[in-house]
Amino acid sequence: MAHETFSPPYTPPEELGTSLKQQGYAVLSPKGIADWLQRPLAELEALHADWDGLPTDEYLKDSGRYRQRRHACFVAEGGALEAAPHRAHWQPVEYNALHGGMQRWFAPMEAATVALPVWRALLLQLAGAASALRGEQRWYIEAHQFRIDTEGGIGRPTPEGAHRDGVDLVAVALVGRHGIKGGETRIFEGRRGERFTLEQPWALMLLDDERMIHESTPIQPLTEGEPGWRDTLVLTCRAGAFQGE
């Protein structure tokens, strides 16, 4: 039986700010993100090799081994971007009932990756989107590279369930999908809900985290016994400080 998917409601890059303010979210197509960054899409696609070597997430409280990840922190202000010293990822239990309240030290992102011009362009554009939403200020950005696999039969992109991240702006880019079904994105504001599947590499969803709750549904292998995985890049912008400071 074919699995049904819903295409994202793509936003033209020039309407991104308006969509974020009015709808609470926006989704850029791969061409849209390339136009938004004014960089060739091939520069983003070249980052995908990193996802093949992500270390296992040792902190999953459901005893799962289906998630690999790396983490890095940055500060953006006035068109300048600086890498912050490597630090633990921390969330309060109010936002992450499963993994909140503990210091999670993940492996840092590769130095060669964060030095790339396309990486700088991406983070500065996100900081600009956050400033358009909340006002010009310093932004504390956390970056998370995730691979969720189906080696155990099922993988949970959001084991904590539908949630907020406790930041101002959340961005989720699909980096790649291989041999899976599921992984549907669901976002909610009160009784209003949207559902769609990010299937094209470097489709990018942005969310006003104060308004929207989000989750991704579990993934399963498309063919039993065959490996499958879903690779994403999650970026968050927060005013004031990193969480836990």
MARLUMKOL-300964 format. One record per residue (C-alpha): x, y, z. Coordinates in steps of 0.25 Angstrom, whole numbers, plus 2048, in hexadecimal, padded with zeros to 3 digits. Layout:
<atoms>
+------+-------+-----+
! east ! north !  up !
+------+-------+-----+
!    X !     Y !   Z !
...
+------+-------+-----+
</atoms>
This chain:
<atoms>
+------+-------+-----+
! east ! north !  up !
+------+-------+-----+
!  800 !   800 ! 800 !
!  805 !   80E ! 7FC !
!  808 !   817 ! 808 !
!  801 !   825 ! 806 !
!  808 !   831 ! 808 !
!  805 !   840 ! 808 !
!  80E !   84A ! 801 !
!  812 !   856 ! 809 !
!  80B !   864 ! 806 !
!  818 !   86B ! 801 !
!  81A !   879 ! 803 !
!  821 !   882 ! 7F9 !
!  82E !   888 ! 800 !
!  829 !   896 ! 7FF !
!  81D !   893 ! 807 !
!  824 !   88B ! 812 !
!  823 !   896 ! 81D !
!  814 !   899 ! 81A !
!  811 !   88A ! 81B !
!  818 !   888 ! 828 !
!  811 !   894 ! 82E !
!  803 !   891 ! 828 !
!  803 !   881 ! 829 !
!  80E !   87F ! 833 !
!  816 !   876 ! 829 !
!  81B !   876 ! 81B !
!  822 !   86B ! 812 !
!  82C !   86E ! 808 !
!  82E !   864 ! 7FC !
!  83C !   860 ! 7F9 !
!  83D !   86B ! 7EE !
!  837 !   874 ! 7F8 !
!  842 !   872 ! 802 !
!  84C !   874 ! 7F7 !
!  846 !   881 ! 7F2 !
!  844 !   885 ! 801 !
!  853 !   883 ! 804 !
!  858 !   887 ! 7F6 !
!  861 !   87B ! 7F6 !
!  860 !   86F ! 7EC !
!  858 !   863 ! 7F2 !
!  864 !   85A ! 7EF !
!  86B !   861 ! 7FB !
!  860 !   85C ! 804 !
!  860 !   84F ! 7FE !
!  86F !   84D ! 800 !
!  86C !   84E ! 80F !
!  865 !   840 ! 80F !
!  871 !   838 ! 810 !
!  872 !   83C ! 81F !
!  866 !   835 ! 822 !
!  86C !   827 ! 81F !
!  876 !   828 ! 82B !
!  86D !   82E ! 836 !
!  870 !   828 ! 844 !
!  864 !   820 ! 84B !
!  85C !   829 ! 855 !
!  85F !   822 ! 862 !
!  854 !   82A ! 86A !
!  847 !   824 ! 864 !
!  83E !   820 ! 870 !
!  836 !   816 ! 869 !
!  843 !   80D ! 867 !
!  843 !   810 ! 858 !
!  84F !   80F ! 84F !
!  848 !   815 ! 843 !
!  84D !   823 ! 844 !
!  85B !   829 ! 841 !
!  85F !   838 ! 842 !
!  869 !   843 ! 843 !
!  867 !   851 ! 84A !
!  86D !   85F ! 849 !
!  86A !   86D ! 84E !
!  86B !   87A ! 847 !
!  869 !   889 ! 84A !
!  863 !   892 ! 83F !
!  862 !   8A1 ! 840 !
!  862 !   8AC ! 836 !
!  867 !   8A4 ! 82A !
!  872 !   89E ! 832 !
!  872 !   88F ! 836 !
!  87B !   888 ! 841 !
!  87D !   87A ! 845 !
!  87A !   879 ! 854 !
!  882 !   86F ! 85D !
!  87D !   861 ! 85D !
!  872 !   85F ! 867 !
!  868 !   856 ! 86C !
!  85A !   856 ! 866 !
!  850 !   859 ! 871 !
!  841 !   85A ! 871 !
!  837 !   85C ! 87D !
!  82D !   851 ! 87F !
!  822 !   85A ! 87C !
!  826 !   859 ! 86D !
!  82C !   84B ! 86D !
!  826 !   842 ! 877 !
!  82E !   836 ! 873 !
!  83C !   83C ! 872 !
!  83B !   84A ! 879 !
!  842 !   84E ! 885 !
!  84F !   847 ! 882 !
!  85C !   84B ! 87B !
!  85E !   844 ! 86E !
!  86C !   844 ! 869 !
!  86C !   841 ! 85A !
!  877 !   840 ! 851 !
!  87B !   84D ! 84A !
!  878 !   850 ! 83B !
!  884 !   84E ! 832 !
!  88D !   85B ! 832 !
!  88E !   85A ! 822 !
!  87E !   85B ! 821 !
!  87C !   867 ! 82A !
!  887 !   86E ! 822 !
!  880 !   86D ! 815 !
!  87A !   87A ! 80F !
!  86C !   873 ! 80D !
!  86C !   870 ! 81C !
!  86E !   87E ! 820 !
!  864 !   883 ! 815 !
!  85A !   87A ! 81B !
!  85B !   87E ! 829 !
!  85C !   88D ! 826 !
!  84F !   88C ! 81E !
!  848 !   884 ! 829 !
!  84D !   88F ! 833 !
!  847 !   899 ! 82A !
!  83A !   892 ! 829 !
!  83A !   892 ! 838 !
!  83C !   8A1 ! 839 !
!  831 !   8A3 ! 82F !
!  828 !   89C ! 838 !
!  82D !   8A1 ! 846 !
!  835 !   8AD ! 843 !
!  844 !   8AF ! 840 !
!  84D !   8A9 ! 84C !
!  857 !   89F ! 84F !
!  853 !   890 ! 84C !
!  858 !   884 ! 852 !
!  857 !   879 ! 848 !
!  858 !   86A ! 84B !
!  85A !   860 ! 83F !
!  857 !   851 ! 840 !
!  85A !   847 ! 835 !
!  851 !   83B ! 837 !
!  850 !   82D ! 830 !
!  844 !   825 ! 834 !
!  845 !   816 ! 82F !
!  83C !   80A ! 82E !
!  846 !   800 ! 833 !
!  83E !   7FC ! 83F !
!  831 !   7FC ! 836 !
!  82C !   80A ! 839 !
!  833 !   817 ! 83C !
!  82D !   823 ! 843 !
!  831 !   831 ! 83E !
!  82A !   837 ! 84A !
!  82A !   82D ! 855 !
!  825 !   838 ! 85F !
!  819 !   83A ! 857 !
!  812 !   847 ! 852 !
!  81A !   852 ! 858 !
!  820 !   860 ! 858 !
!  82F !   862 ! 859 !
!  82F !   86E ! 862 !
!  835 !   877 ! 858 !
!  831 !   882 ! 84F !
!  833 !   87C ! 841 !
!  834 !   86D ! 83D !
!  839 !   869 ! 82F !
!  838 !   85A ! 82B !
!  83F !   857 ! 81D !
!  83D !   849 ! 817 !
!  84B !   845 ! 813 !
!  847 !   837 ! 80D !
!  83E !   82B ! 80E !
!  842 !   81D ! 80B !
!  839 !   810 ! 80B !
!  82E !   815 ! 814 !
!  820 !   818 ! 816 !
!  81A !   822 ! 820 !
!  821 !   82E ! 826 !
!  816 !   837 ! 823 !
!  817 !   845 ! 829 !
!  80B !   84A ! 832 !
!  80A !   858 ! 837 !
!  7FF !   85E ! 840 !
!  7FA !   86B ! 845 !
!  7EE !   869 ! 84E !
!  7E4 !   861 ! 846 !
!  7EA !   864 ! 839 !
!  7F3 !   859 ! 833 !
!  7FC !   857 ! 827 !
!  802 !   84A ! 822 !
!  80C !   848 ! 817 !
!  818 !   840 ! 813 !
!  826 !   846 ! 811 !
!  82B !   83D ! 805 !
!  834 !   846 ! 7FD !
!  842 !   847 ! 802 !
!  844 !   855 ! 808 !
!  835 !   859 ! 809 !
!  835 !   862 ! 815 !
!  82A !   865 ! 81F !
!  82B !   871 ! 829 !
!  822 !   872 ! 835 !
!  81E !   87D ! 83F !
!  821 !   874 ! 84B !
!  819 !   87D ! 855 !
!  80C !   87A ! 84C !
!  80E !   86C ! 846 !
!  80F !   85E ! 84C !
!  816 !   854 ! 843 !
!  81A !   846 ! 841 !
!  81E !   83B ! 837 !
!  817 !   82E ! 836 !
!  820 !   821 ! 837 !
!  827 !   81B ! 82B !
!  826 !   80C ! 827 !
!  82E !   805 ! 81C !
!  828 !   805 ! 80E !
!  82D !   7F7 ! 80C !
!  82E !   7EE ! 818 !
!  83C !   7EA ! 81B !
!  842 !   7F5 ! 813 !
!  848 !   801 ! 81A !
!  841 !   80F ! 81A !
!  844 !   81C ! 820 !
!  840 !   82B ! 821 !
!  84A !   836 ! 821 !
!  847 !   844 ! 826 !
!  84D !   851 ! 82B !
!  846 !   858 ! 836 !
!  84A !   866 ! 839 !
!  845 !   86F ! 844 !
!  846 !   87E ! 847 !
!  844 !   883 ! 855 !
!  844 !   891 ! 85B !
!  84C !   894 ! 868 !
!  854 !   888 ! 86A !
!  856 !   879 ! 867 !
!  84C !   871 ! 86F !
!  852 !   86C ! 87C !
!  85C !   878 ! 87D !
+------+-------+-----+
</atoms>
